[in-house]
Amino acid sequence: LGRGSFGDPVVLLQARLSQLGYFTYPDDTGYFGDATFGAVYSFQQARGLVNSGVADAATVIALNACDGRCADLPLPGAAVTGR
């Protein structure tokens, strides 16, 4: 999925990115525009994936595998502090 994609797959992608704190647009629109691109890009960067902004197979696998372990990752824009 990439820019210009639309429909239920994009809604599901946006909902998952929203659950993880990456998609902050007020609604799941079903359209893959700038907000979705930025959310995918930020997720990829946080997970050490290729930063393409495209929800490729590796990104979808990482999104689906992201459970409680992802809670340890800082949210985009969050300050990281040492202990």
Phi, psi and omega in degrees: 000138180210186181308135180092346176292154178206165176112191184302320178301324179288321176301315179296319177299312180297320179297318180293316178297326177294317178302326183269359176088012183263325180262110186248009176297145186302330183226152169281109189272336185082004178242130181270092179246206184300319182295319179290318177304312180297321179293316179296315180302313180296319178298313180301316180297316181294329183266001179075025178268169175298127182275087180249340185078359178260134179278080180277183184301316181297322180291316180296319177299315179295320177298317181289330181276347185285106178239224181302334179296331181287343179296339179281347180279142175291145175289155179305133178081357180282142176287135179258125180242148177275163178249000000 
